[in-house]
């Protein structure tokens, strides 16, 4: 844990009063019964509140719908995992042997959950102001470089419009795998555009989000072929 403590202090300028909270935040369910799932639940709520407050202040003319889209773009699993990866959080996760062997420290869902768990642990350790400071520090670059609201439409809708504008058939979505326990399932979905022989895959905690991820990847792939 000493290495993890040094990492946290160096990257996020934070030191836990209760180190057991920090250890729990880093512990995946494969490694311990006292894992980070409950902290992740709490951290998710704290994160939503902090980001909502920031967006409300920074976009005074935005509608509720637009604010929701902006928040979703920031706190989705894909974004959280990218932030966790940049912070090298995976190097400090406590995983069971099975997850270690299969590269769990790089898995999107595990990274995203662990980052939210740290937010939750900081909230319990020192309160809301401390957790807000940490979240704003982690999201600083993304909050300064927000996407254009018009680009935040549902990826499935954007993909459908892209294909229809070129008189191409609509994409086909297929559920290819379901994993995890009933209360925390993961869904893997493929998106196929037959006319381009293109297939992408998305994984998330709901079928809808998995389809959106696959559609977003497909848009990126099709845009690249147009360049």
Rosetta blueprint (number, residue, H / E / L):
1 X L
2 X H
3 X H
4 X H
5 X H
6 X H
7 X H
8 X H
9 X H
10 X H
11 X H
12 X H
13 X L
14 X L
15 X L
16 X L
17 X L
18 X L
19 X H
20 X H
21 X H
22 X H
23 X H
24 X H
25 X H
26 X H
27 X E
28 X L
29 X L
30 X L
31 X L
32 X L
33 X L
34 X L
35 X L
36 X L
37 X H
38 X H
39 X H
40 X H
41 X H
42 X H
43 X H
44 X H
45 X H
46 X H
47 X H
48 X H
49 X H
50 X H
51 X H
52 X H
53 X H
54 X H
55 X H
56 X H
57 X H
58 X H
59 X L
60 X L
61 X L
62 X L
63 X L
64 X H
65 X H
66 X H
67 X H
68 X H
69 X H
70 X H
71 X H
72 X H
73 X H
74 X H
75 X H
76 X L
77 X H
78 X H
79 X H
80 X H
81 X H
82 X H
83 X H
84 X H
85 X H
86 X H
87 X H
88 X L
89 X H
90 X H
91 X H
92 X H
93 X L
94 X E
95 X L
96 X L
97 X H
98 X H
99 X H
100 X H
101 X H
102 X L
103 X L
104 X H
105 X H
106 X H
107 X L
108 X H
109 X H
110 X H
111 X H
112 X H
113 X H
114 X H
115 X H
116 X H
117 X H
118 X H
119 X H
120 X H
121 X H
122 X H
123 X H
124 X H
125 X H
126 X H
127 X L
128 X H
129 X H
130 X H
131 X H
132 X H
133 X H
134 X H
135 X H
136 X H
137 X H
138 X H
139 X L
140 X H
141 X H
142 X H
143 X H
144 X H
145 X L
146 X L
147 X L
148 X L
149 X H
150 X H
151 X H
152 X H
153 X L
154 X L
155 X H
156 X H
157 X H
158 X H
159 X H
160 X H
161 X H
162 X H
163 X H
164 X H
165 X H
166 X L
167 X L
168 X L
169 X L
170 X L
171 X L
172 X E
173 X E
174 X E
175 X E
176 X E
177 X E
178 X E
179 X E
180 X L
181 X L
182 X H
183 X H
184 X H
185 X L
186 X E
187 X E
188 X E
189 X E
190 X E
191 X E
192 X E
193 X E
194 X H
195 X H
196 X H
197 X L
198 X E
199 X E
200 X E
201 X E
202 X E
203 X E
204 X E
205 X L
206 X L
207 X H
208 X H
209 X H
210 X H
211 X H
212 X H
213 X H
214 X H
215 X H
216 X H
217 X H
218 X H
219 X H
220 X H
221 X H
222 X H
223 X H
224 X H
225 X H
226 X H
227 X L
